[in-house]
Amino acid sequence: MMDRRYFRYFDWLSFALVTAIVALGLLFVFSATYKPEQPISFLFKKQLMGGLVGYLIYFLFCILDSKLLARWGMVAFGVTLCFLVYSFVGGMIAMGGKRWISLFFFRFQPSELAKLFLPVFIASYFTELEVPKYTLKAEWPFKAYLVPLGVLFFTTALILKQPDLGTSLLVLFSGFVLLWFVRIPRTFFIALGVCSVLGAPLLWKGLKVYQQNRILVLFGYGDARKERYQIEQSKIAIGSGGLMGKGLLQGTQNKFEFLPEDHTDFIFSVLCEEFGFLGALLVIVLYAALFTRIIFLLLQVQNYFEQIVGLGLLIHLMLSACINMAMVTGMLPIVGIPLPLFSYGLTNLWINLASLGWLNNIAIRRFYY
């Protein structure tokens, strides 16, 4: 498929938007990890090198044949489930969770892979239903959804057990959106809503104490020096930035280390403090433009398999961006979801760039069918 059509249909606009967000993310990783005695931190160097590798991954997912990606994507999803199971036995404990797997010189979170390959499994399953029993895009009976529902709940449970509430909810909601797209009966969501309301007390008791505290903090409970510390410091950083911000490397919440996880989950707060409302608005506009562009491209896709995969890849990016910004501004509980393409973290960055490269791949080939 590497011919002139590839360069003609390559979506340079979405690529430019991705590059702008990654570049701003690097700038604020630099700012969040800056120290006078070591201006260029190890974490910044690692993120910079990770970004270069990430672009290789981006272009790899751009140029690979879609059928090859689909075939190997199914295999990769199976391997991902094996990794998630293995993490209970041989996983590394970090930040209170056993969610990392070490491969000699490199460690990664297998839960991130689920965001990339779950859409492939769902797309492959439903396109296979076309032959011989069902017609493509038909109203399938509910029993046709039992397998993907079972796999979705199993994957979510494995991630939740690590524990990683944020990623598990992200995978679950992404899966629900895809099942809605392939026309799962509305009665399923009605029944799910009723069961969730009736089972709320049991769900609450099933949460760990720190998870319960994070939800209570959303409603104003907790000590400002304990349970509310993270969100209080985040709001101070955001509010103190004003309209124009304090300037790069001038954020006091960041530099005096009041703001926790400033280079990962709360990097948007660093942006707001140093570049103010206008800087935050710029980043929000970049994300909105990127997601709008991708939606516009997906509306032109005719292949049903690629519609499902494209939607699944887009949904986890959109949800991550919205949840992170809502989280650091106090509109949602703190669940540990990084800002895509912006926060420090190689696994997350690579999965996001792979997703966007795959989306560009779909965009390139939308005229080939």
C-alpha positions as CSV (number, residue, x, y, z in Angstrom):
1,M,0.0,0.0,0.0
2,M,3.0,2.3,0.0
3,D,2.3,4.3,-3.1
4,R,1.4,7.9,-3.9
5,R,-2.1,7.4,-2.4
6,Y,-0.5,6.9,1.0
7,F,1.1,10.4,1.0
8,R,-2.0,11.9,-0.7
9,Y,-4.4,10.6,2.0
10,F,-2.0,10.8,5.0
11,D,-3.8,13.2,7.4
12,W,-1.2,15.9,8.0
13,L,-3.6,18.0,10.0
14,S,-4.2,15.4,12.8
15,F,-0.4,14.6,12.7
16,A,0.4,18.3,13.3
17,L,-2.1,18.5,16.1
18,V,-0.6,15.4,17.7
19,T,2.9,16.9,17.4
20,A,1.8,20.2,19.0
21,I,0.3,18.4,22.0
22,V,3.4,16.2,22.4
23,A,5.7,19.2,22.2
24,L,3.8,21.1,24.8
25,G,3.7,18.0,27.0
26,L,7.5,17.7,26.8
27,L,7.8,21.4,27.7
28,F,5.8,20.9,30.9
29,V,7.5,17.6,31.8
30,F,10.7,19.7,31.6
31,S,9.1,22.4,33.8
32,A,7.6,20.0,36.3
33,T,11.0,18.1,36.8
34,Y,13.3,21.1,36.6
35,K,15.7,21.8,39.4
36,P,18.4,24.5,39.4
37,E,21.1,21.9,40.3
38,Q,19.9,19.6,37.4
39,P,18.0,21.7,34.8
40,I,17.5,18.8,32.4
41,S,16.2,15.9,34.5
42,F,16.5,12.2,33.8
43,L,12.7,12.0,33.5
44,F,12.6,14.7,30.8
45,K,15.4,12.9,28.9
46,K,13.5,9.6,29.2
47,Q,10.3,11.2,28.0
48,L,12.1,12.9,25.1
49,M,13.6,9.6,24.0
50,G,10.3,7.8,24.5
51,G,8.6,10.4,22.3
52,L,11.1,9.7,19.5
53,V,10.4,6.0,19.8
54,G,6.7,6.8,20.0
55,Y,6.8,8.4,16.6
56,L,8.4,5.3,15.1
57,I,5.5,3.4,16.6
58,Y,3.1,5.9,15.2
59,F,4.4,5.5,11.6
60,L,4.7,1.8,12.0
61,F,0.9,1.6,12.8
62,C,0.4,4.0,9.9
63,I,2.0,2.0,7.2
64,L,1.2,-1.6,8.2
65,D,-1.6,-3.3,6.2
66,S,-4.9,-3.1,8.0
67,K,-5.5,-6.9,7.6
68,L,-2.2,-7.6,9.2
69,L,-3.0,-5.3,12.0
70,A,-6.3,-7.0,12.6
71,R,-4.8,-10.4,12.6
72,W,-1.9,-9.6,14.9
73,G,-4.2,-7.4,17.0
74,M,-6.3,-10.4,18.0
75,V,-3.1,-12.3,19.0
76,A,-1.9,-9.2,20.9
77,F,-5.2,-9.0,22.8
78,G,-4.8,-12.6,23.9
79,V,-1.2,-12.0,25.0
80,T,-2.5,-8.9,26.9
81,L,-4.9,-11.0,28.9
82,C,-2.1,-13.4,29.7
83,F,0.0,-10.4,30.9
84,L,-2.8,-9.2,33.1
85,V,-3.1,-12.6,34.7
86,Y,0.7,-12.9,35.1
87,S,0.8,-9.5,36.8
88,F,-0.8,-11.1,39.9
89,V,2.1,-13.6,40.1
90,G,5.2,-11.8,38.8
91,G,4.1,-8.2,38.6
92,M,6.1,-5.4,40.1
93,I,4.6,-3.5,43.0
94,A,4.7,0.3,42.4
95,M,2.6,3.2,43.7
96,G,0.4,0.8,45.8
97,G,-0.5,-1.5,42.9
98,K,0.8,-4.6,41.3
99,R,0.3,-3.4,37.8
100,W,3.8,-3.4,36.2
101,I,5.7,-6.2,34.4
102,S,9.4,-5.9,34.1
103,L,11.2,-7.1,30.9
104,F,14.9,-6.8,31.9
105,F,15.7,-3.1,31.1
106,F,12.1,-2.0,30.6
107,R,8.8,-2.2,32.5
108,F,5.3,-1.6,31.3
109,Q,1.6,-1.7,32.3
110,P,-0.3,-4.5,30.4
111,S,-3.6,-2.7,31.2
112,E,-2.5,0.0,28.7
113,L,-2.4,-2.6,26.0
114,A,-6.0,-3.5,26.7
115,K,-7.1,0.0,25.5
116,L,-5.3,-0.6,22.2
117,F,-6.4,-4.1,21.4
118,L,-9.8,-4.6,23.0
119,P,-11.5,-2.7,20.0
120,V,-9.8,-5.2,17.6
121,F,-11.3,-8.1,19.5
122,I,-14.8,-6.6,19.5
123,A,-14.5,-5.6,15.8
124,S,-13.3,-9.0,14.8
125,Y,-16.0,-10.8,16.7
126,F,-18.9,-8.8,15.2
127,T,-17.6,-8.8,11.6
128,E,-17.3,-12.6,11.9
129,L,-21.0,-12.8,12.7
130,E,-21.8,-11.7,9.2
131,V,-21.2,-15.2,8.0
132,P,-23.0,-17.5,8.0
133,K,-25.7,-16.8,10.6
134,Y,-26.2,-13.1,10.8
135,T,-26.3,-10.2,8.4
136,L,-23.8,-7.3,8.8
137,K,-25.2,-4.5,10.9
138,A,-28.4,-6.5,11.6
139,E,-30.2,-6.5,14.9
140,W,-28.4,-9.5,16.5
141,P,-30.1,-11.4,19.4
142,F,-28.8,-10.6,22.8
143,K,-27.0,-14.0,23.0
144,A,-24.6,-12.8,20.3
145,Y,-23.3,-10.2,22.8
146,L,-22.6,-12.6,25.6
147,V,-19.0,-13.5,24.5
148,P,-17.8,-9.8,24.1
149,L,-19.6,-8.9,27.3
150,G,-17.9,-11.7,29.2
151,V,-14.5,-10.8,27.8
152,L,-15.0,-7.1,28.6
153,F,-16.0,-7.8,32.2
154,F,-13.2,-10.3,32.6
155,T,-10.6,-7.8,31.3
156,T,-12.1,-5.0,33.5
157,A,-12.0,-7.3,36.6
158,L,-8.3,-8.2,36.0
159,I,-7.3,-4.5,35.7
160,L,-9.5,-3.6,38.8
161,K,-7.8,-6.3,40.8
162,Q,-4.3,-4.8,40.3
163,P,-5.8,-2.3,41.6
164,D,-6.3,0.3,38.9
165,L,-9.7,1.7,39.2
166,G,-9.2,4.5,36.6
167,T,-8.0,2.3,33.8
168,S,-10.5,-0.4,34.5
169,L,-13.4,2.1,34.3
170,L,-11.8,3.5,31.1
171,V,-11.7,0.1,29.5
172,L,-15.3,-0.7,30.7
173,F,-16.8,2.5,29.3
174,S,-14.9,2.2,26.0
175,G,-16.3,-1.3,25.7
176,F,-19.8,-0.1,26.4
177,V,-19.6,2.6,23.8
178,L,-18.5,0.0,21.2
179,L,-21.3,-2.4,22.1
180,W,-23.8,0.5,21.8
181,F,-22.3,1.2,18.3
182,V,-22.9,-2.4,17.3
183,R,-26.5,-2.1,18.5
184,I,-26.6,-4.0,21.7
185,P,-30.3,-3.8,22.9
186,R,-31.2,-0.8,25.0
187,T,-32.7,-3.0,27.6
188,F,-29.1,-4.1,28.5
189,F,-28.2,-0.5,29.6
190,I,-31.5,-0.1,31.3
191,A,-31.0,-3.3,33.3
192,L,-27.3,-2.4,33.9
193,G,-28.4,1.0,35.3
194,V,-31.1,-0.6,37.6
195,C,-28.6,-3.2,38.9
196,S,-26.0,-0.5,39.5
197,V,-28.4,1.5,41.6
198,L,-29.7,-1.5,43.6
199,G,-26.1,-2.8,44.0
200,A,-24.6,0.5,44.9
201,P,-24.1,-0.4,48.6
202,L,-22.3,-3.6,47.7
203,L,-20.2,-1.8,45.1
204,W,-19.3,0.8,47.8
205,K,-18.2,-1.8,50.3
206,G,-16.1,-3.5,47.6
207,L,-14.0,-0.3,47.1
208,K,-10.8,0.1,49.1
209,V,-10.8,2.8,51.8
210,Y,-8.6,5.2,49.8
211,Q,-11.0,4.8,46.8
212,Q,-14.0,5.6,49.0
213,N,-12.2,8.7,50.4
214,R,-11.6,10.0,46.8
215,I,-15.3,9.8,46.1
216,L,-16.2,11.5,49.4
217,V,-13.6,14.3,48.7
218,L,-15.6,15.1,45.6
219,F,-18.6,16.0,47.8
220,G,-16.5,18.2,50.2
221,Y,-15.5,15.6,52.8
222,G,-12.0,15.0,54.1
223,D,-9.2,16.9,55.8
224,A,-7.4,19.5,53.6
225,R,-4.1,18.2,54.8
226,K,-4.9,14.5,54.2
227,E,-7.7,13.2,52.0
228,R,-8.2,16.6,50.2
229,Y,-4.5,17.5,49.9
230,Q,-4.1,16.6,46.2
231,I,-7.2,18.3,44.9
232,E,-6.7,21.4,47.2
233,Q,-3.1,21.9,45.9
234,S,-4.3,21.4,42.3
235,K,-7.0,24.0,42.7
236,I,-4.5,26.5,44.2
237,A,-2.2,25.9,41.3
238,I,-4.9,26.4,38.7
239,G,-6.4,29.4,40.4
240,S,-3.1,31.2,41.0
241,G,-2.3,31.1,37.3
242,G,-4.9,33.7,36.5
243,L,-5.3,34.8,32.9
244,M,-1.7,34.7,31.6
245,G,0.1,32.5,34.2
246,K,3.2,33.0,36.2
247,G,5.6,32.1,33.4
248,L,7.5,28.9,32.6
249,L,9.4,27.5,35.5
250,Q,7.8,30.1,37.8
251,G,5.0,28.0,39.3
252,T,5.3,28.0,43.1
253,Q,3.0,25.0,43.7
254,N,5.2,23.1,41.4
255,K,8.6,24.3,42.3
256,F,8.1,24.1,46.1
257,E,6.7,20.6,45.7
258,F,3.3,21.3,47.1
259,L,1.6,19.7,44.0
260,P,1.9,15.9,44.0
261,E,2.4,13.9,40.8
262,D,3.0,17.2,39.0
263,H,4.7,15.5,36.0
264,T,2.1,12.8,35.6
265,D,-1.6,13.0,36.7
266,F,-1.5,16.7,37.6
267,I,0.5,18.1,34.8
268,F,-2.5,20.1,33.6
269,S,-2.4,21.9,36.9
270,V,1.2,22.9,36.2
271,L,0.2,24.2,32.8
272,C,-2.6,26.3,34.3
273,E,-0.3,27.8,36.9
274,E,2.5,28.7,34.5
275,F,0.6,29.6,31.4
276,G,-2.8,30.6,32.9
277,F,-6.3,30.4,31.5
278,L,-5.1,31.2,28.0
279,G,-2.5,28.3,28.0
280,A,-5.1,25.9,29.3
281,L,-7.6,27.1,26.7
282,L,-4.9,26.5,23.9
283,V,-4.4,22.9,25.0
284,I,-8.2,22.3,25.2
285,V,-8.6,23.7,21.7
286,L,-5.8,21.5,20.4
287,Y,-7.5,18.3,21.9
288,A,-10.9,19.4,20.6
289,A,-9.5,20.1,17.1
290,L,-7.7,16.7,17.1
291,F,-10.8,14.7,18.2
292,T,-13.1,16.6,15.9
293,R,-10.8,16.0,12.9
294,I,-10.6,12.2,13.7
295,I,-14.4,12.0,14.0
296,F,-14.7,13.8,10.6
297,L,-12.4,11.2,9.1
298,L,-14.2,8.2,10.7
299,L,-17.5,9.4,9.3
300,Q,-16.0,8.8,5.8
301,V,-14.9,5.2,6.6
302,Q,-17.0,2.6,4.8
303,N,-15.4,-0.6,6.2
304,Y,-17.4,-1.8,9.2
305,F,-14.4,-3.4,10.9
306,E,-12.4,-0.2,10.7
307,Q,-15.4,1.8,11.9
308,I,-15.5,-0.2,15.1
309,V,-11.7,-0.2,15.6
310,G,-11.4,3.5,14.9
311,L,-14.2,4.4,17.3
312,G,-12.6,2.2,20.1
313,L,-9.2,3.9,19.6
314,L,-10.7,7.3,19.7
315,I,-13.0,6.8,22.7
316,H,-10.2,5.9,25.1
317,L,-8.2,9.0,24.1
318,M,-11.3,11.3,24.5
319,L,-12.3,9.8,27.8
320,S,-8.7,10.0,29.2
321,A,-8.4,13.7,28.2
322,C,-11.8,14.7,29.6
323,I,-11.5,12.6,32.8
324,N,-8.0,14.0,33.6
325,M,-9.0,17.6,33.2
326,A,-12.2,17.1,35.2
327,M,-10.2,15.2,37.8
328,V,-7.6,17.9,38.5
329,T,-10.2,20.6,38.6
330,G,-12.3,18.8,41.2
331,M,-15.3,17.8,39.0
332,L,-14.5,14.1,39.2
333,P,-12.8,11.9,41.8
334,I,-9.0,11.4,41.4
335,V,-8.6,8.1,39.6
336,G,-5.1,8.3,38.3
337,I,-5.6,8.7,34.6
338,P,-2.8,10.7,32.8
339,L,-3.5,13.3,30.2
340,P,-2.9,11.6,26.9
341,L,0.3,12.7,24.9
342,F,1.0,15.2,27.7
343,S,1.7,13.5,31.0
344,Y,5.0,11.7,31.7
345,G,4.8,7.9,31.2
346,L,6.3,5.9,28.3
347,T,3.7,3.1,28.2
348,N,0.8,5.5,28.0
349,L,2.6,7.7,25.5
350,W,3.4,4.8,23.2
351,I,-0.1,3.3,23.4
352,N,-1.6,6.8,22.6
353,L,0.7,7.3,19.6
354,A,0.0,3.7,18.4
355,S,-3.7,4.5,18.6
356,L,-3.3,7.7,16.7
357,G,-1.1,6.1,14.1
358,W,-3.7,3.3,13.6
359,L,-6.4,6.0,13.2
360,N,-4.3,7.7,10.5
361,N,-3.9,4.3,8.9
362,I,-7.7,4.0,8.8
363,A,-8.0,7.5,7.4
364,I,-5.4,6.8,4.7
365,R,-7.3,3.7,3.5
366,R,-10.8,5.1,3.7
367,F,-10.8,5.6,-0.1
368,Y,-9.3,2.2,-0.9
369,Y,-12.5,0.2,-0.5
